[in-house]
């Protein structure tokens, strides 16, 4: 599974996009403060590549 131990699918998707050099930002939607805060946790998700 792609997500592995990286958390929920939203965090995984955001991290996936942000790791690609061609993408400089993502604009995720959210309906509550809790969802917005959860989106921010994407920065703490384990990398998919070993570039860092």
mmCIF entry with sequence, helices, sheets and N, C-alpha, C, O atoms, coordinates in Angstrom:
data_MODEL
# 
_entry.id   MODEL 
# 
_entity.id                         1 
_entity.type                       polymer 
_entity.pdbx_number_of_molecules   1 
# 
_entity_poly.entity_id                      1 
_entity_poly.type                           'polypeptide(L)' 
_entity_poly.nstd_linkage                   no 
_entity_poly.nstd_monomer                   no 
_entity_poly.pdbx_seq_one_letter_code       
;(UNK)(UNK)(UNK)(UNK)(UNK)(UNK)(UNK)(UNK)(UNK)(UNK)(UNK)(UNK)(UNK)(UNK)(UNK)(UNK)
(UNK)(UNK)(UNK)(UNK)(UNK)(UNK)(UNK)(UNK)(UNK)(UNK)(UNK)(UNK)(UNK)(UNK)(UNK)(UNK)
(UNK)(UNK)(UNK)(UNK)(UNK)(UNK)(UNK)(UNK)(UNK)(UNK)(UNK)(UNK)(UNK)(UNK)(UNK)(UNK)
(UNK)(UNK)(UNK)(UNK)
;
_entity_poly.pdbx_seq_one_letter_code_can   XXXXXXXXXXXXXXXXXXXXXXXXXXXXXXXXXXXXXXXXXXXXXXXXXXXX 
_entity_poly.pdbx_strand_id                 A 
# 
loop_
_entity_poly_seq.entity_id 
_entity_poly_seq.num 
_entity_poly_seq.mon_id 
_entity_poly_seq.hetero 
1 1  UNK n 
1 2  UNK n 
1 3  UNK n 
1 4  UNK n 
1 5  UNK n 
1 6  UNK n 
1 7  UNK n 
1 8  UNK n 
1 9  UNK n 
1 10 UNK n 
1 11 UNK n 
1 12 UNK n 
1 13 UNK n 
1 14 UNK n 
1 15 UNK n 
1 16 UNK n 
1 17 UNK n 
1 18 UNK n 
1 19 UNK n 
1 20 UNK n 
1 21 UNK n 
1 22 UNK n 
1 23 UNK n 
1 24 UNK n 
1 25 UNK n 
1 26 UNK n 
1 27 UNK n 
1 28 UNK n 
1 29 UNK n 
1 30 UNK n 
1 31 UNK n 
1 32 UNK n 
1 33 UNK n 
1 34 UNK n 
1 35 UNK n 
1 36 UNK n 
1 37 UNK n 
1 38 UNK n 
1 39 UNK n 
1 40 UNK n 
1 41 UNK n 
1 42 UNK n 
1 43 UNK n 
1 44 UNK n 
1 45 UNK n 
1 46 UNK n 
1 47 UNK n 
1 48 UNK n 
1 49 UNK n 
1 50 UNK n 
1 51 UNK n 
1 52 UNK n 
# 
_struct_asym.id          A 
_struct_asym.entity_id   1 
# 
loop_
_struct_conf.conf_type_id 
_struct_conf.id 
_struct_conf.pdbx_PDB_helix_id 
_struct_conf.beg_label_comp_id 
_struct_conf.beg_label_asym_id 
_struct_conf.beg_label_seq_id 
_struct_conf.pdbx_beg_PDB_ins_code 
_struct_conf.end_label_comp_id 
_struct_conf.end_label_asym_id 
_struct_conf.end_label_seq_id 
_struct_conf.pdbx_end_PDB_ins_code 
_struct_conf.beg_auth_comp_id 
_struct_conf.beg_auth_asym_id 
_struct_conf.beg_auth_seq_id 
_struct_conf.end_auth_comp_id 
_struct_conf.end_auth_asym_id 
_struct_conf.end_auth_seq_id 
_struct_conf.pdbx_PDB_helix_class 
_struct_conf.details 
_struct_conf.pdbx_PDB_helix_length 
HELX_P HELX_P1 AA1 UNK A 9  ? UNK A 18 ? UNK A 9  UNK A 18 1 ? 10 
HELX_P HELX_P2 AA2 UNK A 33 ? UNK A 40 ? UNK A 33 UNK A 40 1 ? 8  
HELX_P HELX_P3 AA3 UNK A 41 ? UNK A 44 ? UNK A 41 UNK A 44 5 ? 4  
# 
_struct_conf_type.id          HELX_P 
_struct_conf_type.criteria    ? 
_struct_conf_type.reference   ? 
# 
loop_
_atom_site.group_PDB 
_atom_site.id 
_atom_site.type_symbol 
_atom_site.label_atom_id 
_atom_site.label_alt_id 
_atom_site.label_comp_id 
_atom_site.label_asym_id 
_atom_site.label_entity_id 
_atom_site.label_seq_id 
_atom_site.pdbx_PDB_ins_code 
_atom_site.Cartn_x 
_atom_site.Cartn_y 
_atom_site.Cartn_z 
_atom_site.occupancy 
_atom_site.B_iso_or_equiv 
_atom_site.pdbx_formal_charge 
_atom_site.auth_seq_id 
_atom_site.auth_comp_id 
_atom_site.auth_asym_id 
_atom_site.auth_atom_id 
_atom_site.pdbx_PDB_model_num 
ATOM 1   N N  . UNK A 1 1  ? 0.837   -1.178 0.000   1.00 0.00 ? 1  UNK A N  1 
ATOM 2   C CA . UNK A 1 1  ? 0.000   0.000  0.000   1.00 0.00 ? 1  UNK A CA 1 
ATOM 3   C C  . UNK A 1 1  ? 0.888   1.250  0.000   1.00 0.00 ? 1  UNK A C  1 
ATOM 4   O O  . UNK A 1 1  ? 1.890   1.304  0.713   1.00 0.00 ? 1  UNK A O  1 
ATOM 5   N N  . UNK A 1 2  ? 0.530   2.215  -0.772  1.00 0.00 ? 2  UNK A N  1 
ATOM 6   C CA . UNK A 1 2  ? 1.319   3.438  -0.891  1.00 0.00 ? 2  UNK A CA 1 
ATOM 7   C C  . UNK A 1 2  ? 1.362   4.196  0.422   1.00 0.00 ? 2  UNK A C  1 
ATOM 8   O O  . UNK A 1 2  ? 2.415   4.697  0.817   1.00 0.00 ? 2  UNK A O  1 
ATOM 9   N N  . UNK A 1 3  ? 0.234   4.284  1.097   1.00 0.00 ? 3  UNK A N  1 
ATOM 10  C CA . UNK A 1 3  ? 0.171   5.081  2.323   1.00 0.00 ? 3  UNK A CA 1 
ATOM 11  C C  . UNK A 1 3  ? 1.065   4.519  3.419   1.00 0.00 ? 3  UNK A C  1 
ATOM 12  O O  . UNK A 1 3  ? 1.685   5.274  4.167   1.00 0.00 ? 3  UNK A O  1 
ATOM 13  N N  . UNK A 1 4  ? 1.131   3.204  3.514   1.00 0.00 ? 4  UNK A N  1 
ATOM 14  C CA . UNK A 1 4  ? 1.947   2.598  4.560   1.00 0.00 ? 4  UNK A CA 1 
ATOM 15  C C  . UNK A 1 4  ? 1.588   3.161  5.915   1.00 0.00 ? 4  UNK A C  1 
ATOM 16  O O  . UNK A 1 4  ? 0.421   3.163  6.306   1.00 0.00 ? 4  UNK A O  1 
ATOM 17  N N  . UNK A 1 5  ? 2.586   3.637  6.630   1.00 0.00 ? 5  UNK A N  1 
ATOM 18  C CA . UNK A 1 5  ? 2.338   4.225  7.958   1.00 0.00 ? 5  UNK A CA 1 
ATOM 19  C C  . UNK A 1 5  ? 2.367   5.749  7.893   1.00 0.00 ? 5  UNK A C  1 
ATOM 20  O O  . UNK A 1 5  ? 2.750   6.404  8.863   1.00 0.00 ? 5  UNK A O  1 
ATOM 21  N N  . UNK A 1 6  ? 1.969   6.314  6.763   1.00 0.00 ? 6  UNK A N  1 
ATOM 22  C CA . UNK A 1 6  ? 2.046   7.754  6.554   1.00 0.00 ? 6  UNK A CA 1 
ATOM 23  C C  . UNK A 1 6  ? 0.785   8.506  6.989   1.00 0.00 ? 6  UNK A C  1 
ATOM 24  O O  . UNK A 1 6  ? 0.727   9.726  6.835   1.00 0.00 ? 6  UNK A O  1 
ATOM 25  N N  . UNK A 1 7  ? -0.195  7.836  7.512   1.00 0.00 ? 7  UNK A N  1 
ATOM 26  C CA . UNK A 1 7  ? -1.418  8.518  7.956   1.00 0.00 ? 7  UNK A CA 1 
ATOM 27  C C  . UNK A 1 7  ? -2.526  8.365  6.939   1.00 0.00 ? 7  UNK A C  1 
ATOM 28  O O  . UNK A 1 7  ? -2.564  7.391  6.188   1.00 0.00 ? 7  UNK A O  1 
ATOM 29  N N  . UNK A 1 8  ? -3.431  9.334  6.917   1.00 0.00 ? 8  UNK A N  1 
ATOM 30  C CA . UNK A 1 8  ? -4.599  9.215  6.044   1.00 0.00 ? 8  UNK A CA 1 
ATOM 31  C C  . UNK A 1 8  ? -4.266  9.566  4.586   1.00 0.00 ? 8  UNK A C  1 
ATOM 32  O O  . UNK A 1 8  ? -3.208  10.127 4.300   1.00 0.00 ? 8  UNK A O  1 
ATOM 33  N N  . UNK A 1 9  ? -5.161  9.236  3.696   1.00 0.00 ? 9  UNK A N  1 
ATOM 34  C CA . UNK A 1 9  ? -4.922  9.388  2.259   1.00 0.00 ? 9  UNK A CA 1 
ATOM 35  C C  . UNK A 1 9  ? -4.752  10.852 1.856   1.00 0.00 ? 9  UNK A C  1 
ATOM 36  O O  . UNK A 1 9  ? -4.038  11.146 0.897   1.00 0.00 ? 9  UNK A O  1 
ATOM 37  N N  . UNK A 1 10 ? -5.391  11.763 2.565   1.00 0.00 ? 10 UNK A N  1 
ATOM 38  C CA . UNK A 1 10 ? -5.231  13.187 2.252   1.00 0.00 ? 10 UNK A CA 1 
ATOM 39  C C  . UNK A 1 10 ? -3.792  13.619 2.479   1.00 0.00 ? 10 UNK A C  1 
ATOM 40  O O  . UNK A 1 10 ? -3.193  14.266 1.620   1.00 0.00 ? 10 UNK A O  1 
ATOM 41  N N  . UNK A 1 11 ? -3.237  13.266 3.628   1.00 0.00 ? 11 UNK A N  1 
ATOM 42  C CA . UNK A 1 11 ? -1.843  13.613 3.915   1.00 0.00 ? 11 UNK A CA 1 
ATOM 43  C C  . UNK A 1 11 ? -0.899  12.982 2.900   1.00 0.00 ? 11 UNK A C  1 
ATOM 44  O O  . UNK A 1 11 ? 0.051   13.618 2.443   1.00 0.00 ? 11 UNK A O  1 
ATOM 45  N N  . UNK A 1 12 ? -1.164  11.743 2.557   1.00 0.00 ? 12 UNK A N  1 
ATOM 46  C CA . UNK A 1 12 ? -0.318  11.027 1.595   1.00 0.00 ? 12 UNK A CA 1 
ATOM 47  C C  . UNK A 1 12 ? -0.357  11.717 0.238   1.00 0.00 ? 12 UNK A C  1 
ATOM 48  O O  . UNK A 1 12 ? 0.685   11.919 -0.386  1.00 0.00 ? 12 UNK A O  1 
ATOM 49  N N  . UNK A 1 13 ? -1.539  12.076 -0.219  1.00 0.00 ? 13 UNK A N  1 
ATOM 50  C CA . UNK A 1 13 ? -1.676  12.734 -1.521  1.00 0.00 ? 13 UNK A CA 1 
ATOM 51  C C  . UNK A 1 13 ? -0.958  14.082 -1.537  1.00 0.00 ? 13 UNK A C  1 
ATOM 52  O O  . UNK A 1 13 ? -0.246  14.396 -2.490  1.00 0.00 ? 13 UNK A O  1 
ATOM 53  N N  . UNK A 1 14 ? -1.142  14.871 -0.493  1.00 0.00 ? 14 UNK A N  1 
ATOM 54  C CA . UNK A 1 14 ? -0.477  16.172 -0.427  1.00 0.00 ? 14 UNK A CA 1 
ATOM 55  C C  . UNK A 1 14 ? 1.040   16.009 -0.439  1.00 0.00 ? 14 UNK A C  1 
ATOM 56  O O  . UNK A 1 14 ? 1.734   16.736 -1.151  1.00 0.00 ? 14 UNK A O  1 
ATOM 57  N N  . UNK A 1 15 ? 1.558   15.070 0.334   1.00 0.00 ? 15 UNK A N  1 
ATOM 58  C CA . UNK A 1 15 ? 3.007   14.834 0.381   1.00 0.00 ? 15 UNK A CA 1 
ATOM 59  C C  . UNK A 1 15 ? 3.517   14.383 -0.983  1.00 0.00 ? 15 UNK A C  1 
ATOM 60  O O  . UNK A 1 15 ? 4.567   14.838 -1.437  1.00 0.00 ? 15 UNK A O  1 
ATOM 61  N N  . UNK A 1 16 ? 2.778   13.492 -1.634  1.00 0.00 ? 16 UNK A N  1 
ATOM 62  C CA . UNK A 1 16 ? 3.154   12.981 -2.956  1.00 0.00 ? 16 UNK A CA 1 
ATOM 63  C C  . UNK A 1 16 ? 3.319   14.138 -3.941  1.00 0.00 ? 16 UNK A C  1 
ATOM 64  O O  . UNK A 1 16 ? 4.323   14.221 -4.648  1.00 0.00 ? 16 UNK A O  1 
ATOM 65  N N  . UNK A 1 17 ? 2.334   15.023 -3.981  1.00 0.00 ? 17 UNK A N  1 
ATOM 66  C CA . UNK A 1 17 ? 2.402   16.165 -4.896  1.00 0.00 ? 17 UNK A CA 1 
ATOM 67  C C  . UNK A 1 17 ? 3.570   17.081 -4.561  1.00 0.00 ? 17 UNK A C  1 
ATOM 68  O O  . UNK A 1 17 ? 4.290   17.521 -5.456  1.00 0.00 ? 17 UNK A O  1 
ATOM 69  N N  . UNK A 1 18 ? 3.761   17.369 -3.286  1.00 0.00 ? 18 UNK A N  1 
ATOM 70  C CA . UNK A 1 18 ? 4.799   18.316 -2.876  1.00 0.00 ? 18 UNK A CA 1 
ATOM 71  C C  . UNK A 1 18 ? 6.218   17.806 -3.104  1.00 0.00 ? 18 UNK A C  1 
ATOM 72  O O  . UNK A 1 18 ? 7.158   18.599 -3.149  1.00 0.00 ? 18 UNK A O  1 
ATOM 73  N N  . UNK A 1 19 ? 6.385   16.497 -3.248  1.00 0.00 ? 19 UNK A N  1 
ATOM 74  C CA . UNK A 1 19 ? 7.719   15.943 -3.501  1.00 0.00 ? 19 UNK A CA 1 
ATOM 75  C C  . UNK A 1 19 ? 8.168   16.097 -4.951  1.00 0.00 ? 19 UNK A C  1 
ATOM 76  O O  . UNK A 1 19 ? 9.346   15.904 -5.249  1.00 0.00 ? 19 UNK A O  1 
ATOM 77  N N  . UNK A 1 20 ? 7.267   16.436 -5.843  1.00 0.00 ? 20 UNK A N  1 
ATOM 78  C CA . UNK A 1 20 ? 7.626   16.553 -7.257  1.00 0.00 ? 20 UNK A CA 1 
ATOM 79  C C  . UNK A 1 20 ? 8.102   17.966 -7.567  1.00 0.00 ? 20 UNK A C  1 
ATOM 80  O O  . UNK A 1 20 ? 7.442   18.946 -7.221  1.00 0.00 ? 20 UNK A O  1 
ATOM 81  N N  . UNK A 1 21 ? 9.254   18.059 -8.223  1.00 0.00 ? 21 UNK A N  1 
ATOM 82  C CA . UNK A 1 21 ? 9.858   19.355 -8.517  1.00 0.00 ? 21 UNK A CA 1 
ATOM 83  C C  . UNK A 1 21 ? 8.973   20.248 -9.381  1.00 0.00 ? 21 UNK A C  1 
ATOM 84  O O  . UNK A 1 21 ? 9.047   21.472 -9.273  1.00 0.00 ? 21 UNK A O  1 
ATOM 85  N N  . UNK A 1 22 ? 8.150   19.666 -10.224 1.00 0.00 ? 22 UNK A N  1 
ATOM 86  C CA . UNK A 1 22 ? 7.301   20.452 -11.117 1.00 0.00 ? 22 UNK A CA 1 
ATOM 87  C C  . UNK A 1 22 ? 6.135   21.112 -10.388 1.00 0.00 ? 22 UNK A C  1 
ATOM 88  O O  . UNK A 1 22 ? 5.469   21.983 -10.947 1.00 0.00 ? 22 UNK A O  1 
ATOM 89  N N  . UNK A 1 23 ? 5.886   20.711 -9.164  1.00 0.00 ? 23 UNK A N  1 
ATOM 90  C CA . UNK A 1 23 ? 4.772   21.253 -8.389  1.00 0.00 ? 23 UNK A CA 1 
ATOM 91  C C  . UNK A 1 23 ? 5.341   22.113 -7.266  1.00 0.00 ? 23 UNK A C  1 
ATOM 92  O O  . UNK A 1 23 ? 6.090   21.626 -6.419  1.00 0.00 ? 23 UNK A O  1 
ATOM 93  N N  . UNK A 1 24 ? 4.984   23.386 -7.266  1.00 0.00 ? 24 UNK A N  1 
ATOM 94  C CA . UNK A 1 24 ? 5.528   24.286 -6.247  1.00 0.00 ? 24 UNK A CA 1 
ATOM 95  C C  . UNK A 1 24 ? 4.586   24.482 -5.065  1.00 0.00 ? 24 UNK A C  1 
ATOM 96  O O  . UNK A 1 24 ? 5.023   24.871 -3.982  1.00 0.00 ? 24 UNK A O  1 
ATOM 97  N N  . UNK A 1 25 ? 3.297   24.215 -5.264  1.00 0.00 ? 25 UNK A N  1 
ATOM 98  C CA . UNK A 1 25 ? 2.355   24.325 -4.157  1.00 0.00 ? 25 UNK A CA 1 
ATOM 99  C C  . UNK A 1 25 ? 1.096   23.533 -4.481  1.00 0.00 ? 25 UNK A C  1 
ATOM 100 O O  . UNK A 1 25 ? 0.827   23.203 -5.636  1.00 0.00 ? 25 UNK A O  1 
ATOM 101 N N  . UNK A 1 26 ? 0.343   23.241 -3.451  1.00 0.00 ? 26 UNK A N  1 
ATOM 102 C CA . UNK A 1 26 ? -0.974  22.611 -3.617  1.00 0.00 ? 26 UNK A CA 1 
ATOM 103 C C  . UNK A 1 26 ? -1.977  23.457 -2.858  1.00 0.00 ? 26 UNK A C  1 
ATOM 104 O O  . UNK A 1 26 ? -1.637  24.102 -1.866  1.00 0.00 ? 26 UNK A O  1 
ATOM 105 N N  . UNK A 1 27 ? -3.197  23.451 -3.322  1.00 0.00 ? 27 UNK A N  1 
ATOM 106 C CA . UNK A 1 27 ? -4.255  24.218 -2.656  1.00 0.00 ? 27 UNK A CA 1 
ATOM 107 C C  . UNK A 1 27 ? -5.373  23.236 -2.302  1.00 0.00 ? 27 UNK A C  1 
ATOM 108 O O  . UNK A 1 27 ? -6.329  23.074 -3.061  1.00 0.00 ? 27 UNK A O  1 
ATOM 109 N N  . UNK A 1 28 ? -5.246  22.581 -1.141  1.00 0.00 ? 28 UNK A N  1 
ATOM 110 C CA . UNK A 1 28 ? -6.270  21.618 -0.752  1.00 0.00 ? 28 UNK A CA 1 
ATOM 111 C C  . UNK A 1 28 ? -7.514  22.307 -0.205  1.00 0.00 ? 28 UNK A C  1 
ATOM 112 O O  . UNK A 1 28 ? -7.440  23.395 0.366   1.00 0.00 ? 28 UNK A O  1 
ATOM 113 N N  . UNK A 1 29 ? -8.622  21.673 -0.384  1.00 0.00 ? 29 UNK A N  1 
ATOM 114 C CA . UNK A 1 29 ? -9.857  22.193 0.184   1.00 0.00 ? 29 UNK A CA 1 
ATOM 115 C C  . UNK A 1 29 ? -10.075 21.630 1.573   1.00 0.00 ? 29 UNK A C  1 
ATOM 116 O O  . UNK A 1 29 ? -9.536  20.578 1.920   1.00 0.00 ? 29 UNK A O  1 
ATOM 117 N N  . UNK A 1 30 ? -10.856 22.325 2.354   1.00 0.00 ? 30 UNK A N  1 
ATOM 118 C CA . UNK A 1 30 ? -11.238 21.825 3.664   1.00 0.00 ? 30 UNK A CA 1 
ATOM 119 C C  . UNK A 1 30 ? -12.513 22.526 4.094   1.00 0.00 ? 30 UNK A C  1 
ATOM 120 O O  . UNK A 1 30 ? -12.797 23.647 3.673   1.00 0.00 ? 30 UNK A O  1 
ATOM 121 N N  . UNK A 1 31 ? -13.277 21.845 4.942   1.00 0.00 ? 31 UNK A N  1 
ATOM 122 C CA . UNK A 1 31 ? -14.563 22.375 5.388   1.00 0.00 ? 31 UNK A CA 1 
ATOM 123 C C  . UNK A 1 31 ? -14.567 22.756 6.857   1.00 0.00 ? 31 UNK A C  1 
ATOM 124 O O  . UNK A 1 31 ? -15.536 23.333 7.350   1.00 0.00 ? 31 UNK A O  1 
ATOM 125 N N  . UNK A 1 32 ? -13.498 22.440 7.551   1.00 0.00 ? 32 UNK A N  1 
ATOM 126 C CA . UNK A 1 32 ? -13.437 22.785 8.976   1.00 0.00 ? 32 UNK A CA 1 
ATOM 127 C C  . UNK A 1 32 ? -11.991 23.095 9.347   1.00 0.00 ? 32 UNK A C  1 
ATOM 128 O O  . UNK A 1 32 ? -11.061 22.771 8.608   1.00 0.00 ? 32 UNK A O  1 
ATOM 129 N N  . UNK A 1 33 ? -11.823 23.716 10.482  1.00 0.00 ? 33 UNK A N  1 
ATOM 130 C CA . UNK A 1 33 ? -10.481 24.011 10.973  1.00 0.00 ? 33 UNK A CA 1 
ATOM 131 C C  . UNK A 1 33 ? -9.714  22.716 11.200  1.00 0.00 ? 33 UNK A C  1 
ATOM 132 O O  . UNK A 1 33 ? -8.515  22.649 10.926  1.00 0.00 ? 33 UNK A O  1 
ATOM 133 N N  . UNK A 1 34 ? -10.387 21.701 11.694  1.00 0.00 ? 34 UNK A N  1 
ATOM 134 C CA . UNK A 1 34 ? -9.736  20.420 11.947  1.00 0.00 ? 34 UNK A CA 1 
ATOM 135 C C  . UNK A 1 34 ? -9.189  19.816 10.651  1.00 0.00 ? 34 UNK A C  1 
ATOM 136 O O  . UNK A 1 34 ? -8.084  19.274 10.639  1.00 0.00 ? 34 UNK A O  1 
ATOM 137 N N  . UNK A 1 35 ? -9.955  19.906 9.566   1.00 0.00 ? 35 UNK A N  1 
ATOM 138 C CA . UNK A 1 35 ? -9.472  19.392 8.280   1.00 0.00 ? 35 UNK A CA 1 
ATOM 139 C C  . UNK A 1 35 ? -8.274  20.205 7.786   1.00 0.00 ? 35 UNK A C  1 
ATOM 140 O O  . UNK A 1 35 ? -7.317  19.641 7.256   1.00 0.00 ? 35 UNK A O  1 
ATOM 141 N N  . UNK A 1 36 ? -8.324  21.508 7.956   1.00 0.00 ? 36 UNK A N  1 
ATOM 142 C CA . UNK A 1 36 ? -7.198  22.355 7.567   1.00 0.00 ? 36 UNK A CA 1 
ATOM 143 C C  . UNK A 1 36 ? -5.948  22.017 8.359   1.00 0.00 ? 36 UNK A C  1 
ATOM 144 O O  . UNK A 1 36 ? -4.856  21.936 7.797   1.00 0.00 ? 36 UNK A O  1 
ATOM 145 N N  . UNK A 1 37 ? -6.102  21.822 9.646   1.00 0.00 ? 37 UNK A N  1 
ATOM 146 C CA . UNK A 1 37 ? -4.969  21.446 10.487  1.00 0.00 ? 37 UNK A CA 1 
ATOM 147 C C  . UNK A 1 37 ? -4.429  20.076 10.114  1.00 0.00 ? 37 UNK A C  1 
ATOM 148 O O  . UNK A 1 37 ? -3.219  19.850 10.144  1.00 0.00 ? 37 UNK A O  1 
ATOM 149 N N  . UNK A 1 38 ? -5.328  19.159 9.762   1.00 0.00 ? 38 UNK A N  1 
ATOM 150 C CA . UNK A 1 38 ? -4.887  17.833 9.335   1.00 0.00 ? 38 UNK A CA 1 
ATOM 151 C C  . UNK A 1 38 ? -4.097  17.932 8.029   1.00 0.00 ? 38 UNK A C  1 
ATOM 152 O O  . UNK A 1 38 ? -3.097  17.234 7.860   1.00 0.00 ? 38 UNK A O  1 
ATOM 153 N N  . UNK A 1 39 ? -4.530  18.782 7.113   1.00 0.00 ? 39 UNK A N  1 
ATOM 154 C CA . UNK A 1 39 ? -3.791  18.973 5.857   1.00 0.00 ? 39 UNK A CA 1 
ATOM 155 C C  . UNK A 1 39 ? -2.362  19.432 6.126   1.00 0.00 ? 39 UNK A C  1 
ATOM 156 O O  . UNK A 1 39 ? -1.432  19.019 5.433   1.00 0.00 ? 39 UNK A O  1 
ATOM 157 N N  . UNK A 1 40 ? -2.190  20.280 7.125   1.00 0.00 ? 40 UNK A N  1 
ATOM 158 C CA . UNK A 1 40 ? -0.865  20.784 7.458   1.00 0.00 ? 40 UNK A CA 1 
ATOM 159 C C  . UNK A 1 40 ? 0.078   19.678 7.934   1.00 0.00 ? 40 UNK A C  1 
ATOM 160 O O  . UNK A 1 40 ? 1.298   19.817 7.843   1.00 0.00 ? 40 UNK A O  1 
ATOM 161 N N  . UNK A 1 41 ? -0.482  18.594 8.436   1.00 0.00 ? 41 UNK A N  1 
ATOM 162 C CA . UNK A 1 41 ? 0.341   17.488 8.907   1.00 0.00 ? 41 UNK A CA 1 
ATOM 163 C C  . UNK A 1 41 ? 1.048   16.761 7.763   1.00 0.00 ? 41 UNK A C  1 
ATOM 164 O O  . UNK A 1 41 ? 1.901   15.910 8.012   1.00 0.00 ? 41 UNK A O  1 
ATOM 165 N N  . UNK A 1 42 ? 0.708   17.080 6.525   1.00 0.00 ? 42 UNK A N  1 
ATOM 166 C CA . UNK A 1 42 ? 1.383   16.467 5.372   1.00 0.00 ? 42 UNK A CA 1 
ATOM 167 C C  . UNK A 1 42 ? 2.880   16.759 5.395   1.00 0.00 ? 42 UNK A C  1 
ATOM 168 O O  . UNK A 1 42 ? 3.670   15.967 4.882   1.00 0.00 ? 42 UNK A O  1 
ATOM 169 N N  . UNK A 1 43 ? 3.276   17.878 5.981   1.00 0.00 ? 43 UNK A N  1 
ATOM 170 C CA . UNK A 1 43 ? 4.711   18.192 6.023   1.00 0.00 ? 43 UNK A CA 1 
ATOM 171 C C  . UNK A 1 43 ? 5.484   17.227 6.917   1.00 0.00 ? 43 UNK A C  1 
ATOM 172 O O  . UNK A 1 43 ? 6.703   17.107 6.792   1.00 0.00 ? 43 UNK A O  1 
ATOM 173 N N  . UNK A 1 44 ? 4.787   16.543 7.809   1.00 0.00 ? 44 UNK A N  1 
ATOM 174 C CA . UNK A 1 44 ? 5.437   15.590 8.713   1.00 0.00 ? 44 UNK A CA 1 
ATOM 175 C C  . UNK A 1 44 ? 5.398   14.151 8.202   1.00 0.00 ? 44 UNK A C  1 
ATOM 176 O O  . UNK A 1 44 ? 5.919   13.247 8.854   1.00 0.00 ? 44 UNK A O  1 
ATOM 177 N N  . UNK A 1 45 ? 4.788   13.938 7.046   1.00 0.00 ? 45 UNK A N  1 
ATOM 178 C CA . UNK A 1 45 ? 4.669   12.597 6.487   1.00 0.00 ? 45 UNK A CA 1 
ATOM 179 C C  . UNK A 1 45 ? 6.024   12.144 5.959   1.00 0.00 ? 45 UNK A C  1 
ATOM 180 O O  . UNK A 1 45 ? 6.774   12.932 5.381   1.00 0.00 ? 45 UNK A O  1 
ATOM 181 N N  . UNK A 1 46 ? 6.326   10.872 6.162   1.00 0.00 ? 46 UNK A N  1 
ATOM 182 C CA . UNK A 1 46 ? 7.572   10.277 5.666   1.00 0.00 ? 46 UNK A CA 1 
ATOM 183 C C  . UNK A 1 46 ? 7.685   10.465 4.154   1.00 0.00 ? 46 UNK A C  1 
ATOM 184 O O  . UNK A 1 46 ? 6.711   10.289 3.423   1.00 0.00 ? 46 UNK A O  1 
ATOM 185 N N  . UNK A 1 47 ? 8.879   10.823 3.697   1.00 0.00 ? 47 UNK A N  1 
ATOM 186 C CA . UNK A 1 47 ? 9.110   11.041 2.265   1.00 0.00 ? 47 UNK A CA 1 
ATOM 187 C C  . UNK A 1 47 ? 8.915   9.745  1.469   1.00 0.00 ? 47 UNK A C  1 
ATOM 188 O O  . UNK A 1 47 ? 9.097   8.641  1.984   1.00 0.00 ? 47 UNK A O  1 
ATOM 189 N N  . UNK A 1 48 ? 8.543   9.915  0.212   1.00 0.00 ? 48 UNK A N  1 
ATOM 190 C CA . UNK A 1 48 ? 8.441   8.780  -0.705  1.00 0.00 ? 48 UNK A CA 1 
ATOM 191 C C  . UNK A 1 48 ? 9.777   8.509  -1.368  1.00 0.00 ? 48 UNK A C  1 
ATOM 192 O O  . UNK A 1 48 ? 10.019  7.404  -1.853  1.00 0.00 ? 48 UNK A O  1 
ATOM 193 N N  . UNK A 1 49 ? 10.647  9.509  -1.393  1.00 0.00 ? 49 UNK A N  1 
ATOM 194 C CA . UNK A 1 49 ? 11.968  9.373  -2.013  1.00 0.00 ? 49 UNK A CA 1 
ATOM 195 C C  . UNK A 1 49 ? 13.027  9.628  -0.952  1.00 0.00 ? 49 UNK A C  1 
ATOM 196 O O  . UNK A 1 49 ? 12.715  10.047 0.163   1.00 0.00 ? 49 UNK A O  1 
ATOM 197 N N  . UNK A 1 50 ? 14.253  9.378  -1.300  1.00 0.00 ? 50 UNK A N  1 
ATOM 198 C CA . UNK A 1 50 ? 15.360  9.600  -0.379  1.00 0.00 ? 50 UNK A CA 1 
ATOM 199 C C  . UNK A 1 50 ? 16.145  10.848 -0.741  1.00 0.00 ? 50 UNK A C  1 
ATOM 200 O O  . UNK A 1 50 ? 17.358  10.898 -0.536  1.00 0.00 ? 50 UNK A O  1 
ATOM 201 N N  . UNK A 1 51 ? 15.471  11.850 -1.273  1.00 0.00 ? 51 UNK A N  1 
ATOM 202 C CA . UNK A 1 51 ? 16.148  13.046 -1.729  1.00 0.00 ? 51 UNK A CA 1 
ATOM 203 C C  . UNK A 1 51 ? 16.650  13.926 -0.593  1.00 0.00 ? 51 UNK A C  1 
ATOM 204 O O  . UNK A 1 51 ? 17.531  14.754 -0.824  1.00 0.00 ? 51 UNK A O  1 
ATOM 205 N N  . UNK A 1 52 ? 16.145  13.789 0.591   1.00 0.00 ? 52 UNK A N  1 
ATOM 206 C CA . UNK A 1 52 ? 16.519  14.704 1.673   1.00 0.00 ? 52 UNK A CA 1 
ATOM 207 C C  . UNK A 1 52 ? 17.642  14.169 2.507   1.00 0.00 ? 52 UNK A C  1 
ATOM 208 O O  . UNK A 1 52 ? 18.071  14.824 3.457   1.00 0.00 ? 52 UNK A O  1 
# 
